[in-house]
Structure formats: structure tokens, C-alpha cells
Amino acid sequence: MSTLRQSDNAVPGRSRADGVPALRVAMLAPFGIRPKGTLLARMLPLAQALTRRGHTVRIIAPPVHNPDDAGRSDTHDGVAVYHTARPALNGTAGTAQAVWLLVRAVLTDPPDLIHLFKPKGYSGLAALLLQALRPDIPLVVDTDDWEGWGGWNDLLPYPPTAKHLFAWQEHDLPRRAAAVTVASRTLQSQVWGFGVPRERVFYLPNGIHLTADSLPPRDAQPTNPPTIVLYTRFWEFGLHDLIAALVPLVQHCPAVRLVVIGRGEHGEEQTMLALAQRAGVAHAIDYRGWLEPTTIPAVLARAHVALVPLDDTLINRARCSAKLLELMAAGVPVVAANVGQVAEYITAGESGLLVPPASPAALAEATIRLLATPALQQRLRDGAFQRLRACTWAKLAVVAEEAYTSVIR
């Protein structure tokens, strides 16, 4: 456990040149680092940006989804990521043990504050126990998805008791927190509706890490055939709508190819392929399945257009898609449904094209227009790059810092 110790120069109360105290922050993760989700896309880049600002941040995660990482500790660009051990017990006793392992890891080197990511599951229960054991350590809660009814509770086959627990945690933990960070405007309104005072809620959307060499203009067009990419988990939209949009695309441009990256929660990719077969457009789909994150940029680099279809649902309005930022950063012009947080990143005709949700005809029409207009593709790439420069984790870390200093005061 020595890897959890903080560096000797991260002393509570030490101030940086701008007068902001250098803090020791323990981030509680909902699951491990290997799934491409909250820890890898949100927690870790924020922690790294905070580290670059002089804070000391460590991430503590239960080995959910990746039990082989149990007990493992790694350092990623100055941020220690520690996965707790697997519980030796089963059932309720195993849950209690998993929670205690998280609590013990935090208290091995007590931080100045705790930042809980996702108010649910083992880490949510650990945050409650930490409040009881160490009420002097402030709790900040982050919410980046809608977890309860109308959200992930409806999408995943959790046991009924777990669903009720997650719904309760989603409402209760933000009320107990000294501050709440939210990834979308919809979540901001939801948390206000829970009764959390507005001054305790900090809007912290997803961002991207840029360097001096990031985002060069991609003047050269990708090679033929015309290629569209869909990077998805499939639950965000109706599969029939996707195929209904693909049919006129193939009719207009028989050589077009739709490269699909991702895997559904319930085998939706097989349903998509079956629908495409019946519609006579299966030959236009190049289904790649789940890809290692390091291989995805090469696939995106060969695409002319990216699709982000969305239905107008609570879970889609509440989420802040890291995939959308990834597409924009890859230099792929985006056609996206105008739902929730999308309009925070895409200005129609400047950094992407917006279409109404669940509108296959509009999605197809905008895509055909974009494929036929290389100058528009380049203009949207340039606009996306400009928009992303305002969405860096370096800038968003300042928001997290404001939340932290508000609770420390």
C-alpha cells in the first residue's frame, strides 16, 4: 500500500503562486480503468490536469468489470490509480468487504477532500461510510450520467435491490455533499431539483487534452470509398431509424461504407445487421465491434463523416459524450442529433451539422450534403478545432479547483 502515499511536498495548506492551496485529493471511482468509461475518459484526464496545476491526486477504484486488476497500482502521468483487492466473501458480506477496502485505501493517507465519481454502487456506499468515520474530510460528488429510473437502471439488468439502491444514491448523495460537479446542463437542473443550493453545483462538462501539436488541420481528404463512421453503444438511438437513414445514403452513393465501432448492451449489433440485411444495405456496413482505444484513431482518420444519432430521452439529455469530443478531435466532420449537451459543442454549420432527433430523413440528407462538399467538411473541421480549444481539461480543472476551494473554505 506504500504506492498510495502522497509526495512529501504535497503538504496541506501549501499555496501555489496564485494563492490557491495545493490540495491532496482522493477520487473514488465506480469501476476500474480498463473499460473505456468514466475513469478513463473523465476522472483520469481531470486528475492529470489538476496534478499539472500543483495538486496531488490519487484514484481508488474497485475492480468491477476487470477483476484481474485487483490489488494493482499504476501511475499515469503523475496520478496514482489503485484497484482494491477482490472481496473474499460473497453476497451482502462481500459488498460490505468491498466497501471497506475502498474506505481503508482512502484513509491510508487521509486526503484534504474526497471526490466521488458517480453517486452509486460500492464507491457511493464507501463515501457514506467515510462521511460517518471522517466528517472533517469534505465530500464532492460528480455526476456524469443519469443512473436511476429512466437511465442506466432501465438499460442494464441490475437486480431489483441494486436498482432501488442506485436510484436512492443518485438523489441522496448530492444532497449530502459539500459540492457537486455535473457533466451536463440537464444534470445541473436535476441536482438543483434535488434541493442542492445553486452555489454548491459546479458545471464541469467533459473535455479534451490538447498539446501544442494537437489538432492540425486535415486538408487532405480520406481515401475512397466515401466512409461514414458510427462510434456507439447502440442504446442511444432506434436501430430502425439508423437503417432508414442508411437506405437513401446507399441509393445516392452506392459505394458508401458505414464503419461501425462499438458493442451493444444486449446484442443490438446483431439486430442492426439483421435489419440491414432485410433492407438490402448489409453490404454497406463494416462492423468492427469493440476496439482497443489505441486503435480507434486510425479508423477515424479514414472517415469522411461521423454520425451521432440520438433519441430525445432523459439519459441522452443528461450525458456528456466523450465520444463526440473524440470524433471532433480526430478531424471527422460530425452530423449529430440536437439533443442535450450536443449543442454545447456543436454550432450548426460552424463546428458540425445538427439534425432533429429520431429523424432518418434529416440525418441522411445532412450526410449526403456533407459527403458531396469537401469545402464544408474542411470548414467544420476547422470550427471543431476552434471549439475544442475552449474545452480543454486544463481549463476545466479550474472549475474543479473552484469546487474544491469552496468546500475547503
LUMNU-346747 format. One record per residue (C-alpha): residue number from 0; x, y, z. Coordinates in Angstrom, 2 decimals, decimal comma. Layout:
BEGIN
+-----+---------+---------+---------+
!   n !       x !       y !       z !
+-----+---------+---------+---------+
! NUM !       X !       Y !       Z !
...
+-----+---------+---------+---------+
END
This chain:
BEGIN
+-----+---------+---------+---------+
!   n !       x !       y !       z !
+-----+---------+---------+---------+
!   0 !    0,00 !    0,00 !    0,00 !
!   1 !    3,02 !    2,28 !    0,02 !
!   2 !    2,12 !    3,37 !   -3,53 !
!   3 !   -0,85 !    5,22 !   -2,04 !
!   4 !    1,32 !    7,60 !   -0,05 !
!   5 !    1,38 !   11,17 !   -1,24 !
!   6 !    4,53 !   13,02 !   -2,12 !
!   7 !    6,17 !   14,86 !    0,76 !
!   8 !    5,86 !   18,22 !   -0,94 !
!   9 !    2,05 !   18,00 !   -1,15 !
!  10 !    1,55 !   19,41 !    2,33 !
!  11 !   -1,95 !   20,61 !    3,31 !
!  12 !   -2,03 !   24,38 !    3,35 !
!  13 !    0,86 !   24,86 !    0,91 !
!  14 !   -0,12 !   27,56 !   -1,60 !
!  15 !    0,85 !   27,89 !   -5,20 !
!  16 !    1,99 !   31,13 !   -6,76 !
!  17 !   -1,64 !   32,15 !   -7,44 !
!  18 !   -2,57 !   31,72 !   -3,77 !
!  19 !   -4,72 !   28,61 !   -4,31 !
!  20 !   -3,82 !   25,90 !   -1,78 !
!  21 !   -2,22 !   22,75 !   -3,19 !
!  22 !   -4,64 !   20,02 !   -2,19 !
!  23 !   -4,46 !   16,28 !   -1,70 !
!  24 !   -7,49 !   14,77 !   -3,44 !
!  25 !   -8,74 !   11,19 !   -3,28 !
!  26 !  -11,02 !   10,33 !   -6,20 !
!  27 !  -13,37 !    7,37 !   -5,72 !
!  28 !  -14,13 !    5,55 !   -8,99 !
!  29 !  -17,22 !    3,44 !   -9,76 !
!  30 !  -15,17 !    0,77 !  -11,58 !
!  31 !  -11,69 !    0,10 !  -12,92 !
!  32 !   -9,59 !    1,81 !  -15,53 !
!  33 !   -9,77 !   -0,63 !  -18,41 !
!  34 !  -13,37 !   -0,10 !  -19,51 !
!  35 !  -13,47 !    2,95 !  -21,75 !
!  36 !  -15,78 !    4,88 !  -19,47 !
!  37 !  -15,89 !    7,30 !  -16,57 !
!  38 !  -12,46 !    6,60 !  -15,10 !
!  39 !  -10,50 !    6,67 !  -18,35 !
!  40 !  -12,49 !    9,38 !  -20,17 !
!  41 !  -13,31 !   11,75 !  -17,28 !
!  42 !  -11,60 !   11,05 !  -13,97 !
!  43 !   -8,06 !   10,39 !  -15,15 !
!  44 !   -7,67 !   13,37 !  -17,53 !
!  45 !   -9,17 !   15,70 !  -14,91 !
!  46 !   -6,83 !   14,27 !  -12,26 !
!  47 !   -3,86 !   14,73 !  -14,57 !
!  48 !   -4,83 !   18,34 !  -15,29 !
!  49 !   -5,17 !   19,00 !  -11,54 !
!  50 !   -1,76 !   17,44 !  -10,97 !
!  51 !   -0,25 !   19,78 !  -13,52 !
!  52 !   -1,77 !   22,63 !  -11,51 !
!  53 !    0,15 !   21,54 !   -8,40 !
!  54 !   -2,36 !   19,30 !   -6,62 !
!  55 !   -1,77 !   15,68 !   -5,63 !
!  56 !   -4,48 !   13,34 !   -6,85 !
!  57 !   -4,91 !    9,61 !   -6,47 !
!  58 !   -7,72 !    7,45 !   -7,84 !
!  59 !   -9,09 !    4,48 !   -5,90 !
!  60 !  -11,24 !    2,01 !   -7,83 !
!  61 !  -12,98 !   -1,29 !   -7,11 !
!  62 !  -12,02 !   -3,97 !   -9,66 !
!  63 !  -15,53 !   -4,06 !  -11,15 !
!  64 !  -15,50 !   -5,26 !  -14,82 !
!  65 !  -11,78 !   -6,05 !  -14,62 !
!  66 !  -11,11 !   -8,40 !  -11,66 !
!  67 !   -7,62 !   -9,21 !  -12,96 !
!  68 !   -6,57 !   -5,69 !  -11,92 !
!  69 !   -7,47 !   -6,31 !   -8,26 !
!  70 !   -4,72 !   -5,04 !   -5,97 !
!  71 !   -2,89 !   -3,36 !   -8,83 !
!  72 !   -1,40 !    0,12 !   -8,57 !
!  73 !   -0,13 !    2,16 !  -11,52 !
!  74 !    0,89 !    5,75 !  -12,11 !
!  75 !   -0,47 !    7,59 !  -15,15 !
!  76 !    1,21 !   10,94 !  -15,83 !
!  77 !    1,64 !   11,67 !  -12,13 !
!  78 !   -1,68 !   10,22 !  -10,96 !
!  79 !   -1,69 !    7,03 !   -8,89 !
!  80 !   -4,52 !    4,64 !   -9,78 !
!  81 !   -5,08 !    1,90 !   -7,22 !
!  82 !   -7,52 !   -1,00 !   -7,65 !
!  83 !   -8,63 !   -2,54 !   -4,38 !
!  84 !   -8,47 !   -6,27 !   -3,76 !
!  85 !  -11,30 !   -8,61 !   -4,68 !
!  86 !  -13,61 !   -9,39 !   -1,74 !
!  87 !  -13,07 !  -12,85 !   -0,32 !
!  88 !  -16,74 !  -13,09 !    0,71 !
!  89 !  -19,96 !  -13,33 !   -1,29 !
!  90 !  -23,37 !  -11,68 !   -1,14 !
!  91 !  -24,04 !   -8,89 !    1,34 !
!  92 !  -20,85 !   -9,68 !    3,26 !
!  93 !  -18,87 !   -9,33 !    0,04 !
!  94 !  -20,44 !   -5,94 !   -0,63 !
!  95 !  -19,53 !   -4,79 !    2,87 !
!  96 !  -15,97 !   -6,02 !    2,38 !
!  97 !  -15,65 !   -4,25 !   -1,00 !
!  98 !  -16,84 !   -1,01 !    0,57 !
!  99 !  -14,44 !   -1,33 !    3,48 !
! 100 !  -11,49 !   -1,95 !    1,15 !
! 101 !  -12,25 !    1,36 !   -0,57 !
! 102 !  -12,58 !    3,19 !    2,75 !
! 103 !   -9,33 !    1,73 !    4,06 !
! 104 !   -7,49 !    2,74 !    0,88 !
! 105 !   -8,69 !    6,33 !    1,25 !
! 106 !   -7,78 !    6,53 !    4,94 !
! 107 !   -4,31 !    5,03 !    4,43 !
! 108 !   -3,28 !    8,59 !    3,67 !
! 109 !   -6,22 !   10,86 !    4,58 !
! 110 !   -6,79 !   13,47 !    1,85 !
! 111 !   -7,91 !   17,07 !    2,14 !
! 112 !  -11,09 !   16,13 !    0,29 !
! 113 !  -12,82 !   13,21 !   -1,44 !
! 114 !  -14,25 !   13,47 !   -4,96 !
! 115 !  -16,76 !   10,69 !   -5,65 !
! 116 !  -17,42 !    9,93 !   -9,33 !
! 117 !  -20,91 !    8,52 !   -9,94 !
! 118 !  -23,18 !    8,55 !   -6,90 !
! 119 !  -23,80 !    4,81 !   -7,00 !
! 120 !  -22,52 !    1,37 !   -6,12 !
! 121 !  -19,60 !    0,41 !   -3,89 !
! 122 !  -17,90 !    3,79 !   -4,12 !
! 123 !  -21,15 !    5,56 !   -3,23 !
! 124 !  -21,52 !    3,41 !   -0,12 !
! 125 !  -17,86 !    4,00 !    0,73 !
! 126 !  -18,44 !    7,76 !    0,56 !
! 127 !  -21,28 !    7,43 !    3,08 !
! 128 !  -19,12 !    5,43 !    5,47 !
! 129 !  -16,24 !    7,90 !    5,08 !
! 130 !  -18,59 !   10,74 !    5,99 !
! 131 !  -19,51 !    8,87 !    9,16 !
! 132 !  -15,92 !    8,00 !   10,08 !
! 133 !  -14,25 !   11,24 !    8,99 !
! 134 !  -16,82 !   14,06 !    8,82 !
! 135 !  -13,89 !   16,52 !    8,76 !
! 136 !  -12,98 !   15,44 !    5,20 !
! 137 !  -15,28 !   17,26 !    2,74 !
! 138 !  -17,10 !   15,23 !    0,09 !
! 139 !  -17,53 !   16,41 !   -3,51 !
! 140 !  -19,86 !   14,32 !   -5,71 !
! 141 !  -19,60 !   14,13 !   -9,51 !
! 142 !  -22,50 !   13,03 !  -11,70 !
! 143 !  -21,91 !   12,42 !  -15,41 !
! 144 !  -24,89 !   10,23 !  -16,36 !
! 145 !  -28,46 !    9,62 !  -15,32 !
! 146 !  -28,16 !    6,44 !  -13,28 !
! 147 !  -31,63 !    5,70 !  -11,88 !
! 148 !  -35,09 !    5,26 !  -13,39 !
! 149 !  -35,15 !    6,49 !  -16,97 !
! 150 !  -31,37 !    5,97 !  -17,14 !
! 151 !  -28,96 !    3,09 !  -16,64 !
! 152 !  -31,41 !    1,31 !  -14,35 !
! 153 !  -33,60 !    0,76 !  -17,41 !
! 154 !  -30,74 !   -0,28 !  -19,69 !
! 155 !  -28,82 !   -2,80 !  -17,58 !
! 156 !  -30,11 !   -5,97 !  -15,88 !
! 157 !  -29,29 !   -4,95 !  -12,33 !
! 158 !  -31,08 !   -6,89 !   -9,56 !
! 159 !  -34,16 !   -5,00 !   -8,26 !
! 160 !  -32,46 !   -4,25 !   -4,94 !
! 161 !  -29,48 !   -2,71 !   -6,74 !
! 162 !  -31,76 !   -0,57 !   -8,92 !
! 163 !  -33,52 !    0,85 !   -5,88 !
! 164 !  -30,18 !    1,44 !   -4,17 !
! 165 !  -28,77 !    3,29 !   -7,20 !
! 166 !  -31,88 !    5,46 !   -7,56 !
! 167 !  -31,68 !    6,38 !   -3,87 !
! 168 !  -27,95 !    7,08 !   -4,02 !
! 169 !  -28,40 !    9,33 !   -7,07 !
! 170 !  -30,82 !   11,55 !   -5,16 !
! 171 !  -29,32 !   11,34 !   -1,68 !
! 172 !  -25,54 !   11,64 !   -2,13 !
! 173 !  -25,58 !   15,03 !   -3,90 !
! 174 !  -27,64 !   16,43 !   -1,01 !
! 175 !  -25,02 !   15,22 !    1,48 !
! 176 !  -22,08 !   16,62 !   -0,50 !
! 177 !  -20,34 !   19,88 !    0,23 !
! 178 !  -20,23 !   20,48 !   -3,56 !
! 179 !  -21,46 !   18,73 !   -6,69 !
! 180 !  -19,83 !   18,70 !  -10,13 !
! 181 !  -22,12 !   17,95 !  -13,08 !
! 182 !  -21,24 !   16,99 !  -16,66 !
! 183 !  -24,31 !   18,46 !  -18,39 !
! 184 !  -26,88 !   21,23 !  -18,12 !
! 185 !  -29,61 !   18,61 !  -17,68 !
! 186 !  -27,80 !   17,10 !  -14,69 !
! 187 !  -27,30 !   20,59 !  -13,31 !
! 188 !  -31,07 !   21,15 !  -13,38 !
! 189 !  -31,71 !   17,69 !  -11,91 !
! 190 !  -29,38 !   18,32 !   -8,97 !
! 191 !  -30,95 !   21,72 !   -8,34 !
! 192 !  -34,27 !   19,88 !   -8,29 !
! 193 !  -32,94 !   17,60 !   -5,54 !
! 194 !  -32,72 !   20,70 !   -3,37 !
! 195 !  -28,96 !   21,29 !   -3,63 !
! 196 !  -28,27 !   25,06 !   -3,45 !
! 197 !  -27,13 !   26,51 !   -6,76 !
! 198 !  -23,89 !   27,85 !   -5,32 !
! 199 !  -22,85 !   24,29 !   -4,46 !
! 200 !  -23,30 !   22,97 !   -8,01 !
! 201 !  -20,43 !   23,38 !  -10,50 !
! 202 !  -20,87 !   22,79 !  -14,23 !
! 203 !  -17,94 !   20,60 !  -15,30 !
! 204 !  -18,53 !   19,05 !  -18,75 !
! 205 !  -16,19 !   16,60 !  -20,41 !
! 206 !  -13,11 !   17,97 !  -22,10 !
! 207 !  -10,06 !   17,01 !  -24,06 !
! 208 !   -6,32 !   17,23 !  -23,52 !
! 209 !   -4,52 !   19,31 !  -26,13 !
! 210 !   -0,82 !   19,92 !  -26,64 !
! 211 !    0,94 !   22,46 !  -28,83 !
! 212 !    0,95 !   19,90 !  -31,65 !
! 213 !   -2,69 !   18,85 !  -31,28 !
! 214 !   -5,39 !   19,21 !  -33,87 !
! 215 !   -3,54 !   20,05 !  -37,08 !
! 216 !   -5,91 !   20,92 !  -39,94 !
! 217 !   -6,63 !   17,84 !  -42,02 !
! 218 !   -6,60 !   19,37 !  -45,50 !
! 219 !   -6,14 !   16,06 !  -47,30 !
! 220 !   -9,35 !   14,11 !  -47,91 !
! 221 !   -9,52 !   10,48 !  -46,72 !
! 222 !   -9,23 !    7,92 !  -49,47 !
! 223 !  -12,24 !    6,45 !  -51,24 !
! 224 !  -14,70 !    4,89 !  -50,87 !
! 225 !  -16,83 !    7,52 !  -49,10 !
! 226 !  -16,73 !    6,40 !  -45,49 !
! 227 !  -19,06 !    7,21 !  -42,62 !
! 228 !  -18,21 !    6,21 !  -39,06 !
! 229 !  -20,63 !    5,40 !  -36,24 !
! 230 !  -19,00 !    5,10 !  -32,80 !
! 231 !  -21,69 !    3,87 !  -30,44 !
! 232 !  -23,09 !    1,59 !  -27,76 !
! 233 !  -26,37 !    1,30 !  -29,73 !
! 234 !  -28,82 !    2,20 !  -26,97 !
! 235 !  -28,67 !    5,92 !  -27,83 !
! 236 !  -30,97 !    5,68 !  -30,89 !
! 237 !  -33,52 !    3,50 !  -32,66 !
! 238 !  -31,93 !    0,84 !  -34,86 !
! 239 !  -34,78 !    1,11 !  -37,37 !
! 240 !  -34,02 !    4,83 !  -37,71 !
! 241 !  -30,36 !    4,10 !  -38,44 !
! 242 !  -31,18 !    1,67 !  -41,24 !
! 243 !  -33,86 !    4,02 !  -42,56 !
! 244 !  -31,16 !    6,69 !  -42,90 !
! 245 !  -28,68 !    4,29 !  -44,50 !
! 246 !  -31,05 !    3,25 !  -47,31 !
! 247 !  -31,17 !    6,67 !  -49,08 !
! 248 !  -27,43 !    7,08 !  -48,47 !
! 249 !  -26,72 !    3,86 !  -50,37 !
! 250 !  -29,19 !    4,81 !  -53,09 !
! 251 !  -27,49 !    8,17 !  -53,57 !
! 252 !  -23,94 !    6,80 !  -53,27 !
! 253 !  -23,74 !    3,01 !  -53,83 !
! 254 !  -20,05 !    2,94 !  -52,88 !
! 255 !  -20,61 !    4,43 !  -49,41 !
! 256 !  -19,45 !    2,42 !  -46,40 !
! 257 !  -20,69 !    2,73 !  -42,81 !
! 258 !  -17,94 !    1,68 !  -40,37 !
! 259 !  -19,49 !    0,82 !  -37,01 !
! 260 !  -17,37 !    0,77 !  -33,84 !
! 261 !  -18,87 !   -0,48 !  -30,59 !
! 262 !  -20,91 !   -3,18 !  -28,95 !
! 263 !  -24,43 !   -3,13 !  -27,56 !
! 264 !  -25,54 !   -3,97 !  -24,05 !
! 265 !  -27,97 !   -6,63 !  -25,30 !
! 266 !  -26,64 !   -7,74 !  -28,69 !
! 267 !  -28,10 !   -4,77 !  -30,56 !
! 268 !  -25,35 !   -5,02 !  -33,16 !
! 269 !  -26,82 !   -8,30 !  -34,38 !
! 270 !  -30,25 !   -6,70 !  -34,65 !
! 271 !  -28,71 !   -3,87 !  -36,68 !
! 272 !  -27,09 !   -6,31 !  -39,11 !
! 273 !  -30,32 !   -8,29 !  -39,48 !
! 274 !  -32,31 !   -5,11 !  -40,21 !
! 275 !  -29,69 !   -4,04 !  -42,75 !
! 276 !  -29,91 !   -7,45 !  -44,44 !
! 277 !  -33,69 !   -7,17 !  -44,78 !
! 278 !  -33,36 !   -3,60 !  -46,14 !
! 279 !  -30,77 !   -4,68 !  -48,71 !
! 280 !  -27,95 !   -2,49 !  -47,33 !
! 281 !  -25,94 !   -5,01 !  -45,30 !
! 282 !  -23,12 !   -4,83 !  -47,86 !
! 283 !  -22,61 !   -1,15 !  -46,90 !
! 284 !  -21,89 !   -1,90 !  -43,22 !
! 285 !  -18,38 !   -2,66 !  -41,99 !
! 286 !  -18,96 !   -3,74 !  -38,40 !
! 287 !  -15,73 !   -3,63 !  -36,35 !
! 288 !  -17,14 !   -4,39 !  -32,89 !
! 289 !  -15,39 !   -3,27 !  -29,73 !
! 290 !  -11,90 !   -1,92 !  -30,46 !
! 291 !   -8,97 !   -1,18 !  -28,18 !
! 292 !   -8,90 !    2,60 !  -27,59 !
! 293 !   -5,42 !    2,88 !  -29,10 !
! 294 !   -6,65 !    1,50 !  -32,45 !
! 295 !   -9,64 !    3,81 !  -32,85 !
! 296 !   -7,82 !    6,98 !  -34,07 !
! 297 !   -6,55 !    5,16 !  -37,17 !
! 298 !  -10,12 !    4,13 !  -38,04 !
! 299 !  -11,44 !    7,66 !  -37,53 !
! 300 !   -8,67 !    9,12 !  -39,71 !
! 301 !  -10,08 !    7,26 !  -42,73 !
! 302 !  -13,64 !    8,59 !  -42,29 !
! 303 !  -15,22 !   11,44 !  -44,24 !
! 304 !  -18,18 !   11,93 !  -41,88 !
! 305 !  -19,18 !   10,79 !  -38,37 !
! 306 !  -22,78 !   10,19 !  -37,30 !
! 307 !  -24,07 !   10,86 !  -33,77 !
! 308 !  -27,75 !    9,81 !  -33,87 !
! 309 !  -29,68 !   10,27 !  -30,63 !
! 310 !  -33,24 !    9,89 !  -29,40 !
! 311 !  -34,60 !   12,65 !  -27,18 !
! 312 !  -34,53 !   10,73 !  -23,89 !
! 313 !  -33,56 !   11,68 !  -20,35 !
! 314 !  -30,39 !    9,58 !  -20,43 !
! 315 !  -29,28 !   11,16 !  -23,73 !
! 316 !  -30,05 !   14,68 !  -22,49 !
! 317 !  -28,13 !   14,06 !  -19,27 !
! 318 !  -24,94 !   12,59 !  -20,69 !
! 319 !  -21,90 !   14,48 !  -21,94 !
! 320 !  -20,47 !   12,33 !  -24,72 !
! 321 !  -16,71 !   11,90 !  -24,60 !
! 322 !  -17,05 !   10,09 !  -27,94 !
! 323 !  -18,32 !   13,28 !  -29,58 !
! 324 !  -15,21 !   15,14 !  -28,46 !
! 325 !  -13,05 !   12,26 !  -29,66 !
! 326 !  -14,64 !   12,46 !  -33,11 !
! 327 !  -14,18 !   16,23 !  -33,30 !
! 328 !  -10,55 !   15,95 !  -32,19 !
! 329 !   -9,90 !   13,31 !  -34,86 !
! 330 !  -10,88 !   15,83 !  -37,52 !
! 331 !  -14,02 !   13,98 !  -38,64 !
! 332 !  -16,90 !   16,32 !  -39,58 !
! 333 !  -19,90 !   15,41 !  -37,42 !
! 334 !  -23,62 !   15,14 !  -38,17 !
! 335 !  -25,36 !   14,92 !  -34,79 !
! 336 !  -28,87 !   14,93 !  -33,38 !
! 337 !  -29,60 !   18,12 !  -31,48 !
! 338 !  -30,19 !   16,57 !  -28,07 !
! 339 !  -28,99 !   17,78 !  -24,69 !
! 340 !  -25,29 !   18,51 !  -24,40 !
! 341 !  -24,54 !   18,19 !  -28,13 !
! 342 !  -25,33 !   21,85 !  -28,80 !
! 343 !  -22,77 !   22,85 !  -26,16 !
! 344 !  -20,06 !   21,60 !  -28,53 !
! 345 !  -21,59 !   21,90 !  -31,99 !
! 346 !  -22,76 !   25,15 !  -33,50 !
! 347 !  -24,75 !   24,28 !  -36,62 !
! 348 !  -22,79 !   24,97 !  -39,78 !
! 349 !  -19,67 !   26,01 !  -37,85 !
! 350 !  -18,36 !   23,04 !  -35,86 !
! 351 !  -20,74 !   20,37 !  -37,18 !
! 352 !  -24,22 !   19,80 !  -38,57 !
! 353 !  -27,26 !   19,39 !  -36,32 !
! 354 !  -30,42 !   17,47 !  -37,22 !
! 355 !  -33,63 !   16,78 !  -35,27 !
! 356 !  -33,58 !   13,64 !  -33,10 !
! 357 !  -35,10 !   10,41 !  -34,47 !
! 358 !  -35,27 !   11,87 !  -37,99 !
! 359 !  -33,72 !    9,41 !  -40,50 !
! 360 !  -34,52 !   11,61 !  -43,50 !
! 361 !  -32,78 !   14,65 !  -42,00 !
! 362 !  -29,78 !   12,53 !  -40,93 !
! 363 !  -29,41 !   11,11 !  -44,44 !
! 364 !  -29,88 !   14,49 !  -46,15 !
! 365 !  -27,23 !   16,21 !  -44,00 !
! 366 !  -24,79 !   13,34 !  -44,51 !
! 367 !  -25,25 !   13,34 !  -48,30 !
! 368 !  -24,69 !   17,10 !  -48,36 !
! 369 !  -21,52 !   16,79 !  -46,31 !
! 370 !  -20,11 !   13,92 !  -48,37 !
! 371 !  -20,65 !   15,96 !  -51,53 !
! 372 !  -19,00 !   19,13 !  -50,22 !
! 373 !  -15,30 !   18,79 !  -49,30 !
! 374 !  -15,09 !   22,54 !  -48,57 !
! 375 !  -17,85 !   22,17 !  -45,97 !
! 376 !  -16,02 !   19,22 !  -44,43 !
! 377 !  -12,89 !   21,32 !  -44,00 !
! 378 !  -14,84 !   24,27 !  -42,59 !
! 379 !  -16,48 !   22,05 !  -39,99 !
! 380 !  -13,12 !   20,51 !  -39,05 !
! 381 !  -11,62 !   23,94 !  -38,51 !
! 382 !  -14,65 !   25,04 !  -36,48 !
! 383 !  -14,50 !   21,89 !  -34,37 !
! 384 !  -10,82 !   22,51 !  -33,60 !
! 385 !  -11,62 !   26,06 !  -32,51 !
! 386 !  -14,45 !   24,84 !  -30,28 !
! 387 !  -12,27 !   22,20 !  -28,66 !
! 388 !   -9,66 !   24,77 !  -27,66 !
! 389 !  -12,24 !   26,15 !  -25,22 !
! 390 !  -12,94 !   22,65 !  -23,82 !
! 391 !   -9,54 !   21,54 !  -22,58 !
! 392 !   -9,10 !   19,71 !  -19,30 !
! 393 !   -6,55 !   22,36 !  -18,38 !
! 394 !   -9,38 !   24,93 !  -18,36 !
! 395 !  -11,94 !   22,60 !  -16,81 !
! 396 !   -9,55 !   21,77 !  -13,96 !
! 397 !  -10,02 !   25,37 !  -12,82 !
! 398 !  -13,73 !   24,62 !  -12,31 !
! 399 !  -12,92 !   21,57 !  -10,20 !
! 400 !  -10,46 !   23,69 !   -8,28 !
! 401 !  -13,20 !   26,25 !   -7,57 !
! 402 !  -15,42 !   23,47 !   -6,22 !
! 403 !  -12,58 !   22,19 !   -4,03 !
! 404 !  -11,59 !   25,54 !   -2,61 !
! 405 !  -15,25 !   26,35 !   -1,86 !
! 406 !  -15,52 !   23,31 !    0,40 !
! 407 !  -12,08 !   23,76 !    1,96 !
! 408 !  -13,01 !   27,31 !    2,93 !
+-----+---------+---------+---------+
END
